[in-house]
């Protein structure tokens, strides 16, 4: 299962940390993978995803980064969220950021099996 997958790569090319600033400084590639709840107010309330958490992550990355980075938006978000992330990064940092979108395509209950035996 997931435990075995994590244990096989942990400390090799998969690292976990609670020191966000240090992790941003050391990383070449940063994944933004956050909760995107449904908007409760404003345009799209009750239907659209709230991307505030993605934007907050982008602000933190821009604040801390001291070099160019690749940022991958990896959350369940609307199309063009990567554009919003890119705007935040560009407006708050002198460094260059490549921003990519990597949508989630997991079938509930089969993610590990699909990872181990892709079709």
C-alpha contacts under 8 A as a table, 3 or more apart, distances in Angstrom:
res1	aa1	res2	aa2	distance
1	X	4	X	5.60
1	X	5	X	6.62
1	X	112	X	6.14
2	X	5	X	5.10
2	X	6	X	6.19
2	X	112	X	6.31
3	X	6	X	5.27
3	X	7	X	6.07
4	X	7	X	5.10
4	X	8	X	6.11
5	X	8	X	5.33
5	X	9	X	6.85
6	X	9	X	5.59
6	X	10	X	5.69
6	X	14	X	7.79
7	X	10	X	5.28
9	X	12	X	5.34
9	X	13	X	5.95
9	X	14	X	5.76
10	X	13	X	6.49
10	X	14	X	4.77
10	X	15	X	5.98
11	X	14	X	5.67
11	X	15	X	5.60
12	X	15	X	7.58
17	X	20	X	6.98
17	X	23	X	7.02
19	X	22	X	5.57
19	X	23	X	6.23
20	X	23	X	5.09
20	X	24	X	6.15
21	X	24	X	5.24
21	X	25	X	6.31
21	X	64	X	6.21
22	X	25	X	5.11
22	X	26	X	6.19
23	X	26	X	5.21
23	X	27	X	5.93
24	X	27	X	5.36
24	X	30	X	7.23
24	X	61	X	6.49
24	X	64	X	6.74
24	X	65	X	6.23
25	X	64	X	6.83
25	X	65	X	5.62
25	X	66	X	6.65
25	X	67	X	7.88
27	X	30	X	6.40
27	X	69	X	7.58
28	X	68	X	7.71
28	X	69	X	5.29
28	X	70	X	6.24
29	X	69	X	5.91
29	X	70	X	4.62
29	X	71	X	5.80
29	X	72	X	7.41
30	X	69	X	7.36
30	X	70	X	6.22
30	X	71	X	4.81
30	X	72	X	6.10
31	X	71	X	5.86
31	X	72	X	4.69
31	X	73	X	5.99
31	X	74	X	6.34
32	X	54	X	6.65
32	X	57	X	6.88
32	X	71	X	7.16
32	X	72	X	6.01
32	X	73	X	4.89
32	X	74	X	5.62
32	X	75	X	7.09
33	X	54	X	7.83
33	X	73	X	6.53
33	X	74	X	4.85
33	X	75	X	4.92
34	X	53	X	6.48
34	X	54	X	6.70
34	X	74	X	7.79
34	X	75	X	5.93
35	X	53	X	6.96
35	X	75	X	7.18
36	X	49	X	5.77
36	X	50	X	5.46
36	X	51	X	5.83
36	X	52	X	7.78
36	X	53	X	6.83
36	X	54	X	7.92
36	X	75	X	7.17
36	X	76	X	6.61
36	X	77	X	6.73
37	X	49	X	5.71
37	X	50	X	5.56
37	X	51	X	7.97
38	X	45	X	7.19
38	X	46	X	6.01
38	X	47	X	6.22
38	X	48	X	5.62
38	X	49	X	4.48
38	X	50	X	5.54
39	X	42	X	7.52
39	X	44	X	6.65
39	X	45	X	4.78
39	X	46	X	5.78
39	X	47	X	6.81
39	X	48	X	5.67
39	X	49	X	5.55
39	X	50	X	4.84
40	X	45	X	4.75
40	X	46	X	5.68
41	X	44	X	7.53
41	X	45	X	4.82
41	X	46	X	7.71
42	X	45	X	5.55
44	X	47	X	5.39
44	X	48	X	4.89
45	X	48	X	6.22
48	X	78	X	7.77
49	X	77	X	6.18
49	X	78	X	6.74
50	X	53	X	7.62
51	X	54	X	5.30
51	X	55	X	6.46
51	X	77	X	6.96
51	X	81	X	7.43
52	X	55	X	5.08
52	X	56	X	6.13
53	X	56	X	5.02
53	X	57	X	6.25
54	X	57	X	5.20
54	X	58	X	6.32
54	X	73	X	7.76
54	X	85	X	6.90
55	X	58	X	5.01
55	X	59	X	6.27
55	X	84	X	7.30
55	X	85	X	5.82
55	X	88	X	6.76
56	X	59	X	5.09
56	X	60	X	6.33
57	X	60	X	5.08
57	X	61	X	6.19
58	X	61	X	5.07
58	X	62	X	6.12
58	X	85	X	5.88
58	X	86	X	7.96
58	X	88	X	6.24
58	X	89	X	5.84
59	X	62	X	5.11
59	X	63	X	6.08
59	X	88	X	6.37
59	X	89	X	6.45
59	X	92	X	6.93
60	X	63	X	5.04
60	X	64	X	6.23
61	X	64	X	5.35
61	X	65	X	5.70
61	X	89	X	7.54
62	X	65	X	5.60
62	X	88	X	7.97
62	X	89	X	5.38
62	X	92	X	5.70
62	X	93	X	5.11
63	X	92	X	6.99
63	X	93	X	6.84
65	X	68	X	7.48
65	X	69	X	7.83
65	X	95	X	7.76
66	X	95	X	7.33
67	X	95	X	5.95
67	X	96	X	7.69
68	X	95	X	5.19
68	X	96	X	4.83
68	X	97	X	5.69
69	X	95	X	7.95
69	X	96	X	6.74
69	X	97	X	5.05
69	X	98	X	6.54
70	X	97	X	5.60
70	X	98	X	4.72
70	X	99	X	6.02
70	X	100	X	7.62
71	X	97	X	6.70
71	X	98	X	6.08
71	X	99	X	4.82
71	X	100	X	6.25
72	X	99	X	5.77
72	X	100	X	4.70
72	X	101	X	5.69
72	X	102	X	6.62
73	X	81	X	7.83
73	X	82	X	6.28
73	X	99	X	7.35
73	X	100	X	6.13
73	X	101	X	4.92
73	X	102	X	6.11
73	X	103	X	7.82
74	X	101	X	6.49
74	X	102	X	5.27
74	X	103	X	5.93
74	X	104	X	6.84
75	X	102	X	7.96
75	X	103	X	6.72
75	X	104	X	6.74
76	X	103	X	6.78
76	X	104	X	6.44
77	X	81	X	6.49
77	X	103	X	7.92
78	X	81	X	5.89
79	X	82	X	7.79
80	X	83	X	5.15
80	X	84	X	6.85
81	X	84	X	5.09
81	X	85	X	6.34
81	X	101	X	7.96
82	X	85	X	4.99
82	X	86	X	6.06
82	X	99	X	6.19
82	X	100	X	6.36
82	X	101	X	5.85
83	X	86	X	5.01
83	X	87	X	6.21
83	X	99	X	7.83
84	X	87	X	5.12
84	X	88	X	6.37
85	X	88	X	5.22
85	X	89	X	6.26
85	X	99	X	7.43
86	X	89	X	5.13
86	X	90	X	6.03
86	X	97	X	7.30
86	X	98	X	7.88
86	X	99	X	6.09
87	X	90	X	5.17
87	X	91	X	6.08
88	X	91	X	5.31
88	X	92	X	6.25
89	X	92	X	5.35
89	X	93	X	5.96
89	X	97	X	7.14
90	X	93	X	5.73
90	X	94	X	7.11
90	X	95	X	7.71
90	X	96	X	7.49
90	X	97	X	7.64
106	X	110	X	7.46
106	X	111	X	5.76
107	X	110	X	5.65
107	X	111	X	6.18
108	X	111	X	6.76
110	X	113	X	5.28
110	X	114	X	5.90
111	X	114	X	5.10
111	X	115	X	6.11
112	X	115	X	4.99
112	X	116	X	6.19
113	X	116	X	5.22
113	X	117	X	5.97
113	X	118	X	7.93
114	X	117	X	5.19
114	X	118	X	5.09
114	X	119	X	7.52
115	X	118	X	5.78
